[in-house]
């Protein structure tokens, strides 16, 4: 039941259904296929498509010549249609992209940063403001992925960078982020006056999370701001467009400088009661005794990821530095990679025993670790499995989306808020005639995430 009680409500419901179907299939299905899949009358589908085209939400292109049956059209994103801004903030750099209906992403800028909140988020806020100024009412919201737990909708803690209660929307100059259910959070009241903690010498100095915003982008963003954990966003993207599609219970692990992990149930990453889930990397799963900067001892993430690779060969690590050196170790040191894989396998065994997933997916450095040392991983994982798990172990697979998963998950979070009757109403209200501005083809990278294939 959709809850529609009037013809207007039914039309609004069907507009959302059609746009959602176009988005989820990557704008690859013909109008005939969509009509059949959604069980719409042919005339109803024609009226819906025409109305959505008039609202500059859809644009049709001729179907490929190899499509069977009578000539038909493929509905896809309108050239002046909605754009989600998606950001992946890693420990040493950030990536900003625009994303169209259907999931096609255009990378606008990639920039390294110094590891401080101001150094990372100040220039990013300016880049977001420039995008909002450029694309104006086409921007339907901003999704931001960060490598740490998110509290109160916008406060991030990244232990190994020394970030403590950093108010991300404030430093970006953006409005309060959207909470579950579409409400706005206010992160400011919970932020302490001095939101920093000491860090090791290997990490750059921090700054206060209560510093004033550098950019005025917030007043021009006519849509939601969603701040989320990078692993949870990567898992969401994997469930929508990768190898967790149709999987009832899956486990997603994202390996970067250290490790994040989250359980995915019926396509939804479990965020926990306070929104700070996706922290399997801070469980003591490998028997280690090293203190972690998160405050715990023996965290799994201390033994898996780029920091562990650097430590294994005696190189400096921490503070989000050393990516190139870690990638060199990953490519050349069989012993370091095997040790990483064994630690990864031991932790996977514990989580499989606890959660009984059908599939375990790996993103970030995870697929390369598994490809280069898969035997070591399984030799470590299998003895830790209960016998009933050992008889039918889950599949372990590399992500279908590569490193782009966190960015795509941030995009999906914005479209989830937009593809509602209320979101489409906002589009019509805030969408005057505008220029035909498109991203500069000379300076951007395009990718269209497939529901079955890698980006």
Secondary structure, DSSP 8 states (H G I E B T S, - for coil): -----SHHHHHHHHHHHHHHHHHHTTS-SBHHHHHHHTT--HHHHHHHHHHHHHTTSEEEEE--TT--SS--EEEEE-TT--EEEEEEE-SSEEEEEEEETTSEEEEEEEEE--SSHHHHHHHHHHHHHHHHHHHGGGEEEEEEEESSEEETTTEEEEGGGTEEEEEHHHHHT----B-TTS-B---GGGS-SS-B----TTS-----TTS--S--GGGG--SEEEEEEHHHHHHHHHHHHSTTTT-SEEEEEEESSSEEEEEEETTEE---TTS----GGGS--S----B-TTS-BS-GGGSSSHHHHHHHTT----TT--HHHHHHHHHH-HHHHHHHHHHHHHHHHHHHHHH--SEEEEEETHHHHHHHHHHHHHHHHHTTS-HHHHHT--EEEE-SSGGGHHHHHHHHHHHHHHSSHHHHHHHHHT----------TTS-EEEE--SSS--
